[in-house]
Each structure stands twice: as structure tokens, then as C-alpha cells.
Amino acid sequence: MDKIVLEGLDFHGHHGVFEEEARLGARFTIDVELYLDLPREDLLACTVDYSRVYRLVRHEVTEQRYRLIETLATRIAHQLLETEPAVGQVVVRVHKPHAPLPGVLRNVYVEVRRDRAAD
């Protein structure tokens, strides 16, 4: 399979288990890998429309609220498989670089991989 990647999609969202996270929100960075057979035709209709993928991810991050980034990543993966028929497998990474932890860290992220056959 071939791969299309949208990397480093940054959004402000309100996800997390703490009340402050729900109220103030934080930056979340999303990476999406889409596995498919790329078309031979030079037609957008035969592949994935990046802008449609971007809008879907933006909606889940900015318009929805999840306590866990695991849930956010899983929801994005399922939505992509539902809306992109050419995609056979998807990998979604949700980065939470400013996670409220009692120490210094660069990043926390979760990665989910979903296949159309197993979905």
C-alpha cells in the first residue's frame, strides 16, 4: 500500500480529565497516515481529498470534547475509515505537548492504527 501523510495539524481543543483543561483548552497536534493504493489517474476523485481530511480532524479536535486523547485518536481513525472509501488503513497520532504532568517533558502522544477489515 501507498501512504499519504498529513503531519503537524495544530488546533486548540478542550480535551482532558481536569476541569482546567475543559475550561482553558490547550494545543493539540495531529498526524494522520492514510494507507491506500494510489490511483493511476490524475484525478482527485480517485484518491483522498486532503482538505476533507483536514476538516474532519479539525472538527473532532475543536468542536468535540473528550476526556482522553486515546478516545480522540480512535474517533478520528474511525471517522476517516467511514468517509474515505479508498483508505484501507489509517494511523492517527494525537500529541498533547503541554500535558499537565508533574515534570518536564517534550511531548505526550497516543497512536492508534485501524484497518478497514478490522473496523
Residue frames as qw, qx, qy, qz and C-alpha x, y, z in Angstrom:
[[0.000, 0.887, 0.462, 0.000, 0.00, 0.00, 0.00],
 [0.339, 0.477, -0.032, 0.810, 0.99, 3.60, -0.60],
 [0.372, -0.575, -0.517, 0.513, 0.81, 6.30, 2.04],
 [0.061, 0.721, 0.144, 0.676, -0.46, 9.88, 2.27],
 [0.496, -0.358, -0.513, 0.602, 0.58, 11.81, 5.40],
 [0.106, -0.834, -0.103, -0.532, -0.86, 14.97, 6.94],
 [0.680, -0.184, -0.450, 0.549, 1.60, 15.88, 9.66],
 [0.291, -0.130, -0.280, 0.905, 1.57, 18.55, 12.32],
 [0.202, -0.618, -0.471, -0.596, -2.05, 19.70, 12.21],
 [0.216, -0.074, -0.562, 0.795, -2.26, 22.13, 15.15],
 [0.341, -0.602, -0.465, -0.552, -5.55, 23.03, 16.84],
 [0.156, -0.251, 0.555, -0.778, -6.80, 24.44, 20.11],
 [0.604, -0.298, -0.658, -0.336, -9.08, 21.94, 21.83],
 [0.450, -0.512, 0.357, -0.639, -10.63, 21.29, 25.24],
 [0.884, -0.040, -0.455, -0.097, -9.69, 17.67, 25.94],
 [0.266, 0.361, -0.710, 0.544, -8.50, 16.25, 29.23],
 [0.512, -0.415, -0.746, 0.094, -9.61, 14.90, 32.56],
 [0.283, -0.338, -0.419, 0.794, -9.10, 18.10, 34.56],
 [0.130, 0.842, 0.485, -0.200, -11.64, 20.91, 34.78],
 [0.128, -0.744, 0.221, 0.617, -8.98, 23.47, 33.82],
 [0.261, -0.100, 0.766, 0.580, -8.34, 21.60, 30.56],
 [0.186, 0.609, 0.757, 0.143, -12.04, 21.71, 29.73],
 [0.025, -0.903, -0.278, 0.326, -12.27, 25.40, 30.55],
 [0.123, -0.788, 0.320, 0.511, -9.00, 26.76, 29.16],
 [0.860, 0.509, 0.038, -0.016, -8.13, 24.24, 26.48],
 [0.492, -0.576, 0.513, 0.404, -4.70, 23.55, 25.03],
 [0.428, 0.599, -0.514, -0.440, -2.83, 22.94, 21.80],
 [0.822, -0.006, 0.569, -0.020, -3.13, 19.51, 20.21],
 [0.216, 0.576, -0.611, -0.498, -1.11, 18.34, 17.23],
 [0.860, 0.180, 0.421, -0.227, -2.45, 15.61, 14.97],
 [0.049, 0.440, -0.769, -0.461, -0.62, 13.40, 12.48],
 [0.827, 0.263, 0.330, -0.372, -2.58, 11.25, 10.06],
 [0.067, -0.349, 0.834, 0.422, -1.21, 8.47, 7.85],
 [0.777, 0.329, 0.195, -0.499, -3.58, 7.13, 5.21],
 [0.295, -0.269, 0.861, 0.314, -2.70, 3.83, 3.52],
 [0.698, 0.538, 0.297, -0.368, -4.21, 3.14, 0.12],
 [0.631, 0.162, 0.532, 0.540, -3.36, 2.19, -3.41],
 [0.047, 0.581, -0.076, -0.809, -2.65, 5.46, -5.16],
 [0.691, 0.588, 0.368, -0.202, -4.57, 5.89, -8.42],
 [0.577, 0.073, 0.482, 0.655, -3.11, 5.77, -11.89],
 [0.169, 0.777, 0.432, 0.425, -5.45, 8.52, -12.99],
 [0.280, 0.059, -0.215, 0.934, -4.56, 12.14, -12.27],
 [0.362, -0.552, -0.401, -0.635, -7.97, 12.82, -10.72],
 [0.193, -0.340, 0.550, -0.738, -8.83, 14.00, -7.22],
 [0.804, -0.124, 0.005, -0.581, -11.94, 11.82, -7.25],
 [0.881, 0.152, -0.448, 0.007, -9.70, 8.73, -7.39],
 [0.512, 0.156, -0.587, 0.608, -7.75, 9.49, -4.22],
 [0.377, -0.627, -0.543, 0.412, -8.08, 11.28, -0.88],
 [0.087, 0.820, 0.136, 0.549, -9.06, 14.94, -0.71],
 [0.474, 0.024, -0.503, 0.722, -6.64, 16.41, 1.86],
 [0.185, -0.288, 0.112, -0.933, -8.95, 19.33, 2.61],
 [0.745, -0.345, -0.348, -0.453, -11.79, 16.94, 3.53],
 [0.758, -0.147, -0.524, 0.359, -9.43, 15.05, 5.88],
 [0.239, 0.182, -0.320, 0.898, -8.27, 18.33, 7.43],
 [0.436, -0.366, -0.077, -0.818, -11.84, 19.48, 8.05],
 [0.820, -0.304, -0.458, -0.157, -12.76, 16.16, 9.67],
 [0.637, -0.071, -0.478, 0.600, -9.75, 16.30, 12.02],
 [0.025, 0.268, -0.164, 0.949, -10.36, 19.97, 12.82],
 [0.607, -0.415, -0.260, -0.626, -13.99, 19.23, 13.70],
 [0.824, -0.294, -0.475, 0.096, -13.10, 16.38, 16.07],
 [0.539, -0.026, -0.381, 0.751, -10.40, 18.41, 17.83],
 [0.032, 0.126, -0.122, 0.984, -12.12, 21.80, 18.03],
 [0.524, -0.255, -0.224, -0.781, -15.84, 21.01, 18.15],
 [0.826, -0.287, -0.472, -0.111, -15.91, 17.85, 20.28],
 [0.270, -0.691, 0.520, -0.423, -14.76, 17.26, 23.86],
 [0.889, -0.036, -0.456, 0.029, -13.06, 14.09, 25.04],
 [0.617, -0.753, 0.223, -0.045, -11.52, 13.32, 28.40],
 [0.737, -0.313, 0.500, 0.330, -8.87, 11.07, 26.84],
 [0.234, 0.649, -0.482, -0.540, -6.65, 11.71, 23.84],
 [0.238, -0.060, 0.957, 0.151, -6.97, 7.95, 23.25],
 [0.393, 0.585, 0.668, -0.239, -10.67, 8.47, 22.55],
 [0.265, 0.806, -0.103, -0.520, -9.96, 11.45, 20.29],
 [0.007, -0.473, 0.776, 0.417, -7.45, 9.46, 18.22],
 [0.288, 0.180, 0.940, 0.028, -9.79, 6.47, 17.95],
 [0.376, 0.704, 0.455, -0.395, -12.70, 8.67, 16.90],
 [0.215, 0.731, -0.366, -0.534, -10.64, 10.37, 14.18],
 [0.119, -0.260, 0.912, 0.293, -9.46, 6.99, 12.88],
 [0.339, 0.394, 0.847, -0.109, -13.00, 5.58, 12.69],
 [0.336, 0.781, 0.200, -0.487, -14.34, 8.73, 11.02],
 [0.103, 0.622, -0.581, -0.515, -11.60, 8.61, 8.38],
 [0.174, -0.025, 0.963, 0.205, -12.33, 4.99, 7.54],
 [0.339, 0.581, 0.685, -0.281, -16.04, 5.79, 7.28],
 [0.300, 0.847, 0.110, -0.424, -15.61, 8.81, 5.00],
 [0.163, 0.701, -0.585, -0.374, -12.63, 7.79, 2.83],
 [0.950, 0.125, 0.180, -0.221, -13.51, 4.62, 0.89],
 [0.692, 0.598, -0.384, 0.128, -10.10, 4.39, -0.82],
 [0.082, -0.644, 0.648, -0.398, -8.28, 4.15, 2.53],
 [0.805, -0.073, -0.584, -0.072, -7.54, 0.65, 3.79],
 [0.683, -0.376, -0.420, 0.464, -5.63, 1.55, 6.93],
 [0.003, -0.869, 0.026, -0.495, -5.13, 4.69, 9.00],
 [0.612, -0.222, -0.443, 0.616, -2.68, 5.73, 11.70],
 [0.134, -0.868, -0.138, -0.458, -3.59, 8.70, 13.88],
 [0.548, -0.102, -0.455, 0.694, -1.28, 10.35, 16.38],
 [0.235, -0.893, -0.219, -0.317, -2.62, 12.87, 18.88],
 [0.528, 0.146, -0.388, 0.742, 0.12, 14.90, 20.55],
 [0.374, -0.880, -0.258, -0.138, -0.52, 16.79, 23.77],
 [0.580, 0.408, -0.323, 0.627, 2.71, 18.73, 24.24],
 [0.097, -0.454, 0.372, -0.804, 1.54, 20.63, 27.31],
 [0.688, -0.371, -0.609, -0.134, 0.07, 17.73, 29.27],
 [0.368, -0.752, 0.249, -0.487, -0.37, 18.67, 32.95],
 [0.903, -0.099, -0.366, 0.204, 2.27, 16.37, 34.43],
 [0.498, -0.859, 0.090, 0.082, 4.49, 16.98, 37.46],
 [0.660, -0.349, 0.403, 0.529, 7.72, 17.21, 35.50],
 [0.193, 0.670, -0.360, -0.619, 9.44, 18.43, 32.37],
 [0.631, 0.166, 0.729, 0.206, 8.64, 16.66, 29.14],
 [0.023, -0.203, 0.489, 0.848, 8.66, 17.44, 25.45],
 [0.552, 0.041, -0.422, -0.718, 5.50, 15.63, 24.42],
 [0.460, 0.062, 0.840, -0.280, 2.88, 13.04, 25.24],
 [0.522, 0.259, -0.384, -0.716, 1.11, 11.31, 22.40],
 [0.685, 0.077, 0.694, -0.208, -1.07, 8.36, 21.61],
 [0.253, 0.346, -0.669, -0.607, -1.02, 6.45, 18.34],
 [0.711, 0.189, 0.591, -0.330, -3.86, 4.31, 17.00],
 [0.111, 0.262, -0.775, -0.564, -3.82, 2.12, 13.91],
 [0.647, 0.284, 0.539, -0.458, -7.08, 0.92, 12.40],
 [0.090, -0.087, 0.829, 0.545, -7.73, -1.27, 9.37],
 [0.558, 0.040, -0.226, -0.797, -10.86, -1.23, 7.29],
 [0.618, -0.029, -0.765, -0.179, -11.15, -5.02, 7.56],
 [0.386, -0.187, -0.761, 0.486, -10.99, -4.95, 11.36],
 [0.113, -0.052, 0.201, -0.972, -13.09, -1.81, 11.83]]
